[in-house]
Amino acid sequence: MSIRDWPEGERPRERLLSRGSSSLSDAELLAVLLGSGSRGKDALSLGRELLMSAGSLGQLLGHPDQFVRARGLGPVKRARIAAALELARRSPAEQLQLQPTLGNPRDSGDYLRARLRHLPYEVFGCLYLDNRHRVLAFEELFRGTIDGASVHPREVVRACLRHNACAVIFAHNHPSGVAEPSMADQEITHELRDALQLVGVRVLDHLVIGAGEPVSMAARGLI
């Protein structure tokens, strides 16, 4: 039976419009994005299958194309899911840029978590700030595997100068989900801090992004 044949009060799209998006389950929200079924299954069944094949919503959002392709869904449905994910990432970025200044790690943590948390590979990025700690830009500088990313201080210095940054916040994700800073994380942070001091750029923090709240190395006294 198609979702169109369901009672109106049970259809995901109609419930979203009448009760709000928070009233829907993850699978129902995916069904609204998918719009219609495929291969003899309704959109809700496909949404449930996507979640089951990914293992979690986080895994699905981290690399949606992999799971959507595996279910044989076409480019329109893949595009809808990719667009929804990108909008979710851009919203924290917009809020971050509207702030007059960054005052604490939580200000940037939500954006960096949305940007890096679900990636299946490790990424090292920089949040560039002006002399009043207003956001200039965010840039992914290095991308690695699940085992780590090689970070080159010369490239970080060059990027900060290119953006005319006066301060910077580093961020990288741990695909394992464990956000505990390693000794290697501390060592590269100190190396980058010392290199950037030579060109007058302050390192304010290094956030490690995992499954939970980001860990601030500055808050732990590790910078």
Contacts in CASP RR format, 6 or more apart in sequence:
PFRMAT RR
TARGET T0000
AUTHOR 0000-0000-0000
METHOD contacts of the structure
MODEL  1
MSIRDWPEGERPRERLLSRGSSSLSDAELLAVLLGSGSRGKDALSLGREL
LMSAGSLGQLLGHPDQFVRARGLGPVKRARIAAALELARRSPAEQLQLQP
TLGNPRDSGDYLRARLRHLPYEVFGCLYLDNRHRVLAFEELFRGTIDGAS
VHPREVVRACLRHNACAVIFAHNHPSGVAEPSMADQEITHELRDALQLVG
VRVLDHLVIGAGEPVSMAARGLI
1 42 0 8 1.000
2 37 0 8 1.000
2 42 0 8 1.000
3 11 0 8 1.000
3 12 0 8 1.000
3 31 0 8 1.000
3 42 0 8 1.000
3 43 0 8 1.000
3 44 0 8 1.000
4 11 0 8 1.000
8 14 0 8 1.000
9 15 0 8 1.000
9 18 0 8 1.000
12 24 0 8 1.000
12 28 0 8 1.000
12 29 0 8 1.000
12 31 0 8 1.000
12 32 0 8 1.000
12 43 0 8 1.000
12 44 0 8 1.000
13 32 0 8 1.000
13 35 0 8 1.000
15 23 0 8 1.000
15 24 0 8 1.000
15 28 0 8 1.000
16 23 0 8 1.000
16 24 0 8 1.000
16 28 0 8 1.000
16 29 0 8 1.000
16 32 0 8 1.000
21 29 0 8 1.000
24 32 0 8 1.000
26 51 0 8 1.000
26 57 0 8 1.000
27 44 0 8 1.000
27 47 0 8 1.000
27 48 0 8 1.000
27 51 0 8 1.000
28 44 0 8 1.000
30 43 0 8 1.000
30 46 0 8 1.000
30 47 0 8 1.000
30 50 0 8 1.000
30 51 0 8 1.000
30 81 0 8 1.000
31 42 0 8 1.000
31 43 0 8 1.000
31 44 0 8 1.000
31 46 0 8 1.000
31 47 0 8 1.000
32 43 0 8 1.000
33 77 0 8 1.000
33 80 0 8 1.000
33 81 0 8 1.000
33 84 0 8 1.000
34 43 0 8 1.000
34 46 0 8 1.000
34 47 0 8 1.000
34 73 0 8 1.000
34 77 0 8 1.000
34 80 0 8 1.000
34 81 0 8 1.000
35 43 0 8 1.000
35 77 0 8 1.000
35 80 0 8 1.000
36 43 0 8 1.000
37 43 0 8 1.000
37 45 0 8 1.000
37 46 0 8 1.000
38 46 0 8 1.000
38 71 0 8 1.000
38 72 0 8 1.000
38 73 0 8 1.000
38 74 0 8 1.000
38 77 0 8 1.000
39 72 0 8 1.000
41 49 0 8 1.000
46 71 0 8 1.000
46 73 0 8 1.000
49 71 0 8 1.000
50 60 0 8 1.000
50 67 0 8 1.000
50 68 0 8 1.000
50 71 0 8 1.000
51 57 0 8 1.000
51 60 0 8 1.000
53 67 0 8 1.000
53 70 0 8 1.000
53 71 0 8 1.000
54 60 0 8 1.000
54 67 0 8 1.000
58 117 0 8 1.000
58 118 0 8 1.000
59 67 0 8 1.000
59 118 0 8 1.000
59 120 0 8 1.000
60 67 0 8 1.000
61 85 0 8 1.000
61 88 0 8 1.000
61 118 0 8 1.000
62 85 0 8 1.000
62 118 0 8 1.000
62 119 0 8 1.000
62 120 0 8 1.000
63 118 0 8 1.000
63 119 0 8 1.000
63 120 0 8 1.000
64 78 0 8 1.000
64 81 0 8 1.000
64 82 0 8 1.000
64 85 0 8 1.000
65 78 0 8 1.000
65 82 0 8 1.000
68 74 0 8 1.000
68 77 0 8 1.000
68 78 0 8 1.000
68 81 0 8 1.000
69 78 0 8 1.000
88 114 0 8 1.000
89 114 0 8 1.000
89 115 0 8 1.000
91 114 0 8 1.000
92 110 0 8 1.000
92 111 0 8 1.000
92 114 0 8 1.000
92 115 0 8 1.000
93 111 0 8 1.000
93 114 0 8 1.000
93 115 0 8 1.000
93 138 0 8 1.000
95 110 0 8 1.000
95 111 0 8 1.000
96 102 0 8 1.000
96 107 0 8 1.000
96 108 0 8 1.000
96 110 0 8 1.000
96 111 0 8 1.000
96 135 0 8 1.000
97 135 0 8 1.000
99 107 0 8 1.000
99 134 0 8 1.000
99 135 0 8 1.000
100 132 0 8 1.000
100 134 0 8 1.000
101 132 0 8 1.000
101 133 0 8 1.000
101 134 0 8 1.000
102 108 0 8 1.000
102 129 0 8 1.000
102 133 0 8 1.000
102 134 0 8 1.000
102 135 0 8 1.000
102 169 0 8 1.000
102 204 0 8 1.000
103 133 0 8 1.000
105 205 0 8 1.000
105 207 0 8 1.000
105 214 0 8 1.000
105 216 0 8 1.000
105 218 0 8 1.000
105 219 0 8 1.000
108 127 0 8 1.000
108 135 0 8 1.000
108 169 0 8 1.000
108 171 0 8 1.000
108 205 0 8 1.000
108 207 0 8 1.000
109 171 0 8 1.000
109 207 0 8 1.000
109 209 0 8 1.000
109 214 0 8 1.000
111 138 0 8 1.000
112 127 0 8 1.000
112 138 0 8 1.000
112 169 0 8 1.000
112 171 0 8 1.000
112 207 0 8 1.000
112 209 0 8 1.000
112 214 0 8 1.000
113 209 0 8 1.000
113 210 0 8 1.000
113 212 0 8 1.000
113 213 0 8 1.000
113 214 0 8 1.000
115 138 0 8 1.000
115 171 0 8 1.000
116 123 0 8 1.000
116 171 0 8 1.000
116 172 0 8 1.000
116 173 0 8 1.000
116 209 0 8 1.000
117 173 0 8 1.000
117 209 0 8 1.000
117 210 0 8 1.000
117 211 0 8 1.000
117 212 0 8 1.000
119 173 0 8 1.000
119 175 0 8 1.000
120 146 0 8 1.000
120 175 0 8 1.000
121 143 0 8 1.000
121 144 0 8 1.000
121 145 0 8 1.000
121 146 0 8 1.000
121 149 0 8 1.000
121 175 0 8 1.000
122 143 0 8 1.000
122 144 0 8 1.000
122 145 0 8 1.000
122 146 0 8 1.000
122 147 0 8 1.000
122 148 0 8 1.000
122 149 0 8 1.000
122 172 0 8 1.000
122 173 0 8 1.000
122 174 0 8 1.000
122 175 0 8 1.000
123 140 0 8 1.000
123 142 0 8 1.000
123 143 0 8 1.000
123 144 0 8 1.000
123 149 0 8 1.000
123 172 0 8 1.000
123 173 0 8 1.000
124 140 0 8 1.000
124 141 0 8 1.000
124 142 0 8 1.000
124 143 0 8 1.000
124 149 0 8 1.000
124 151 0 8 1.000
124 170 0 8 1.000
124 171 0 8 1.000
124 172 0 8 1.000
125 138 0 8 1.000
125 139 0 8 1.000
125 140 0 8 1.000
125 141 0 8 1.000
125 142 0 8 1.000
125 170 0 8 1.000
125 171 0 8 1.000
125 172 0 8 1.000
126 138 0 8 1.000
126 139 0 8 1.000
126 141 0 8 1.000
126 156 0 8 1.000
126 159 0 8 1.000
126 160 0 8 1.000
126 165 0 8 1.000
126 168 0 8 1.000
126 169 0 8 1.000
126 170 0 8 1.000
126 171 0 8 1.000
127 135 0 8 1.000
127 137 0 8 1.000
127 138 0 8 1.000
127 168 0 8 1.000
127 169 0 8 1.000
127 170 0 8 1.000
127 171 0 8 1.000
128 135 0 8 1.000
128 136 0 8 1.000
128 137 0 8 1.000
128 138 0 8 1.000
128 139 0 8 1.000
128 159 0 8 1.000
128 160 0 8 1.000
128 163 0 8 1.000
128 165 0 8 1.000
128 167 0 8 1.000
128 168 0 8 1.000
129 135 0 8 1.000
129 136 0 8 1.000
129 165 0 8 1.000
129 166 0 8 1.000
129 167 0 8 1.000
129 168 0 8 1.000
129 169 0 8 1.000
129 204 0 8 1.000
130 136 0 8 1.000
130 164 0 8 1.000
130 165 0 8 1.000
130 166 0 8 1.000
130 167 0 8 1.000
131 166 0 8 1.000
131 167 0 8 1.000
133 167 0 8 1.000
133 204 0 8 1.000
136 163 0 8 1.000
136 164 0 8 1.000
136 165 0 8 1.000
137 163 0 8 1.000
139 159 0 8 1.000
139 163 0 8 1.000
141 151 0 8 1.000
141 155 0 8 1.000
141 156 0 8 1.000
141 159 0 8 1.000
142 149 0 8 1.000
142 150 0 8 1.000
142 151 0 8 1.000
142 152 0 8 1.000
142 155 0 8 1.000
143 149 0 8 1.000
144 150 0 8 1.000
146 175 0 8 1.000
146 176 0 8 1.000
149 172 0 8 1.000
151 188 0 8 1.000
151 192 0 8 1.000
153 191 0 8 1.000
153 192 0 8 1.000
153 195 0 8 1.000
154 195 0 8 1.000
156 168 0 8 1.000
156 192 0 8 1.000
156 195 0 8 1.000
156 196 0 8 1.000
157 195 0 8 1.000
157 196 0 8 1.000
157 198 0 8 1.000
157 199 0 8 1.000
157 201 0 8 1.000
160 168 0 8 1.000
160 196 0 8 1.000
160 199 0 8 1.000
160 201 0 8 1.000
161 199 0 8 1.000
165 201 0 8 1.000
166 200 0 8 1.000
166 201 0 8 1.000
166 202 0 8 1.000
167 201 0 8 1.000
167 202 0 8 1.000
167 203 0 8 1.000
167 204 0 8 1.000
168 196 0 8 1.000
168 201 0 8 1.000
168 202 0 8 1.000
168 203 0 8 1.000
168 204 0 8 1.000
169 203 0 8 1.000
169 204 0 8 1.000
169 205 0 8 1.000
169 206 0 8 1.000
169 207 0 8 1.000
170 189 0 8 1.000
170 192 0 8 1.000
170 203 0 8 1.000
170 205 0 8 1.000
170 206 0 8 1.000
170 207 0 8 1.000
171 206 0 8 1.000
171 207 0 8 1.000
171 208 0 8 1.000
171 209 0 8 1.000
171 214 0 8 1.000
172 185 0 8 1.000
172 206 0 8 1.000
172 208 0 8 1.000
172 209 0 8 1.000
173 208 0 8 1.000
173 209 0 8 1.000
173 210 0 8 1.000
174 180 0 8 1.000
174 208 0 8 1.000
174 209 0 8 1.000
174 210 0 8 1.000
176 210 0 8 1.000
177 210 0 8 1.000
177 211 0 8 1.000
177 212 0 8 1.000
178 210 0 8 1.000
178 211 0 8 1.000
179 208 0 8 1.000
179 209 0 8 1.000
179 210 0 8 1.000
179 211 0 8 1.000
179 212 0 8 1.000
179 213 0 8 1.000
179 214 0 8 1.000
179 215 0 8 1.000
180 208 0 8 1.000
180 215 0 8 1.000
181 206 0 8 1.000
181 208 0 8 1.000
181 215 0 8 1.000
181 217 0 8 1.000
181 220 0 8 1.000
181 222 0 8 1.000
185 206 0 8 1.000
185 208 0 8 1.000
185 217 0 8 1.000
186 217 0 8 1.000
186 222 0 8 1.000
189 203 0 8 1.000
189 206 0 8 1.000
189 217 0 8 1.000
189 222 0 8 1.000
189 223 0 8 1.000
190 223 0 8 1.000
192 203 0 8 1.000
193 203 0 8 1.000
193 223 0 8 1.000
196 202 0 8 1.000
196 203 0 8 1.000
203 223 0 8 1.000
204 218 0 8 1.000
205 216 0 8 1.000
205 217 0 8 1.000
205 218 0 8 1.000
205 219 0 8 1.000
205 223 0 8 1.000
206 216 0 8 1.000
206 217 0 8 1.000
206 218 0 8 1.000
206 222 0 8 1.000
206 223 0 8 1.000
207 214 0 8 1.000
207 215 0 8 1.000
207 216 0 8 1.000
207 217 0 8 1.000
208 214 0 8 1.000
208 215 0 8 1.000
208 217 0 8 1.000
217 223 0 8 1.000
END
